Amino acid sequence: MIKRFCFIIYTSIFILLTGHLTVNAQGRILDQIVAVVGNSVILQSEIENELLQMQAQGYSPTADSRCVLLENHLVQKLLLNQAIVDSIVVTEGEVEMELSRRLQFFVQQIGSEENLERYYNKSILEIREDFRDIVRDQLITQYMQQEIIGNVTVTPAEVRRFFNNLPEEDIPMIPSEVEIRRIIKYPEFSEAENFRVRQRLNELRQRIIDGESFSTMAILYSEDPGSARRGGELGYMSRSDLVTEFANVVFSLKEDRVSSVFETEYGFHIAQLIDRRGDQVNARHILLRPAASEQANADARSFLDSLATVIRTDTLDFRRAAIIHSDDTETRMGGGLVINPETGGSRFELDQLNPVQYQAVRDMRVGEIAGPLESTNPQGKTFYKLLYLSSQTAPHRANLRDDYAYLRELALNEKMMKILDEWVAERRTQTYIRIDEAYKNCSFTDQMWGNR
C-alpha cells in the first residue's frame, strides 16, 4: 500500500544517519559518484551505507535493492534542489533538536553515550558535527515535501471509492486492537523538598559567580541527561523551540550572566547565556528535580488502589472517575481515553503500546482495571496510573464501518503519492540528471529516469 515516497519520508532519514555511522565504524568503502541531480551528487557510499543498515535491521536485500535506494535518492535530491530554489530553510534550533532526538535513540539502542563514543571512536560532539549538515538537508527535504502535499485531504466519497476499488486480496487484515483509558496520579512534592532543590541550585549559582565553571557544575550535578555531558549546553534555539518559562529567562539574559533559580515543567533550573545569533540563543543550564518522598509515593498508590476498588464495585464509572480525579490534563476531559499518536484515533495494536501498558493490557479482559502501575513522563517525573481496557476487537479484514480512520489514511497516502509522482515527473524534465552506467539496467518504479 505504501509506495516508495513514504519510504523516503519515514525511513531513509533514519537510515542515512545510522547507515553512515555503521560504515564509518566498520571501515571505509571505495567511493564514486553514481548519479548527479542538478548541482547535487549521489555517492556509491550512500547506497552501500543504507544497504548495510537495512541488513543490520534484519531486512534481506534483493537484486533490486540498490536500484530502489538510488531512486529514493534521486527524488530526495529533486526535492532538495527545489527547496534551495524556493529558499526553504530550517533553524539551527530545529537541526539541534533533531540531532539530539536521533542521537538519544542511538544511545538507547547501544546502552550509553560512552558505548556510542567507544564504538565509533568519536565524542558525541564530534558525531553531532559530522551529521549536522546531513540532518539539515533532510529536514529541508521534508519541508519541501510538505509544501507539495501538506494540504492534501480526502473526502468520505474518496475513501469509499478507494476501498471499493481494492481487490479482495489487497484488503488489509486488521490485527486485534484495543482502546484503553487511564487515570494518573502524581506524588505531591513537599514544600520542604522544593526548598531543598532551590537552595542547592542557589549554592551552585553562587559557586559559579565566585569563579567556578558552569560547564563543570552541569556535568557534575545537572539531571538533564541530554545536555549534562555537554556542560549543560543546549545549542542554538529559537524561542518557539523552548518551553515558555525557559525561553522567557534565557532570552532576557545578558551574555555570560547566570539566571536566578526558576521553575519549568521539568523541574528547577539555573541558566547562562552563551551567545545570541539573530532570533536564536545558545544557552547552558543545570536542572535539578524535586524527589517525591516514599510517603508521597505510597499515598499516590494508595489513592489509586482505593479508587480502583470503588470503580470495581460499580460505585463510580471509570470515565467519571478520570474526569474528577486524574492529574492527566491530556486525557482527563475525555474520560481518560488514550489517543494513539501514530493514527490520531483511539485504537492501538498491542505492539504499539509502551512496555508498561503492553504488560498490563495483554492479559486483561474488557472492563478490567490494572494498577496502580509506576511510569515516568517525558519530563522525567514519576507517576502512578490505573489502566482500563475499554474495548478490544478481533482480527478481521478492514471494513468501512469499523476501520474508516485506517482506510482514510491509506486513501490519503495514495492521493499524496500521486501528487508527488506528478511533481517529480514535471521537475525531472527540467533538471539535469545523469546516472552511472552501472545502474542502467535498473527497473525503476518510474522508467522515465534517464541521463539528460
Phi, psi and omega in degrees: 000324186264120186279185188298327185290330173297321177299317179300312186294310193261347186242313190293331178301319177288314185293323181304316182287311183291323179296318179298319177298319182299313182291322179298327181286333186260352181120153183286151174249155178297131188244155174196161177280126180253345177199152175234130176233107185061238179263007183253148178244154174242126184262151176301324181299326179296318179294313182293323177302312182294322180297317178298318181293322177299319178294320179297332180269004174100002178278143178259111181299148175252178180297334183265001188302316181295324178294318179298315180296320178298316180297322176301317180294321179302316179293317179302318181292324174300315180296317181295317179300318180291324178298322178295317178298320182275004179058040175279127181230162172237153181279159176297327178297319178295318179297315181297318181295319180291320175301316181296319181297315182290317180295324177296323177297315180296320179299317179297323182290323186262349172113323181192163176296323179299319178296320180295315179295321180293319183295320183259000179056039178216154174283163177301319180297322178293321178296317178301315181296321181300326190247007180298313181293323178298313181295321179300313179299320181293320177294319178299319178298318177300315182296323177297318179298320178297326176300327185276316189237005185296333183257012181287136177227167174232146178269161175306324179294322178293323178296315179298318180295319177300313182294316182294337180271355179285129172300150183308318184288346180264355176291121189289149171278132178259120179290173176304134179233151182235153167246131181233151174239157182216153171235126184248140175228124176266135173300143180275131176276137179284155175299327179296321179291317176300319179295319180300315181294317178299316180297319179298316179294323177296324176296314178297320179299316181295321178297321179293316179298327180281359173123351179285159186282128175300317182300317180296317178299321180295316180298320185282325194236339186293141179258019173262101185296334182289330185243344186303315183292343177261022180070027179083000185286135183259340186087170184290128181218148175272171181301322182289345179279348187244153174296151191305313184297320180292315181299318181301323181285305188291329180284347178262354182280151168269157185303133178073355178285148179255130183288165166288170178291134177220163187244141169229184178295344181274338183144213180250145186226159152235150184223156177225131177281126178268312186199154176236131181227098183063235180265021179236152176231151170247122183226162170238156181211163171239127180248132170232138182249136172298146179252131177288143178287161176302324179293320179295319176297316180296321179296319179295316179296318181296320179299313181292324178299314180294321180296319179298321179297317179298318181293317181296331179272012177066016177284332182216134178285143183300319181299314180295320179298321179296316180298320184279319195246342186288140173273003185271100181295337183290324187239350189304310185288347174265021181069026178083004183294126182270132181261135177284114183294340181282331184243339186081356177263186184258000182263144177232137161287151185302322182284358174271348180283150175290163187305320180296314180294318182300312181299325182283319191276331191301330182252009181276157170254156179303132180095354181271157180243138174242145176121179011289139179245142180269136179216172177229133180276172183300339179273002177088008181271135178279140176214172179235149185213154167256139174245140181233124178277105187278322179199161177209131180261156174273154175303139183197164173284142184302143174218159186293330182289312186266338190232032184302315183299319180294314180293327176298319178296320178295317179295321179295317178301316181298319180292318179296318180295324178295317179294319179293321175304315182294321179296316180297317181300321180290312183293329182298324181286344183255005188235139175290126180225131174224130181242136182300148181300335180298340182251015186293336181266010179295138174266078181294153175302318176254108185286359181278352174298137179183168182284135177220000000 
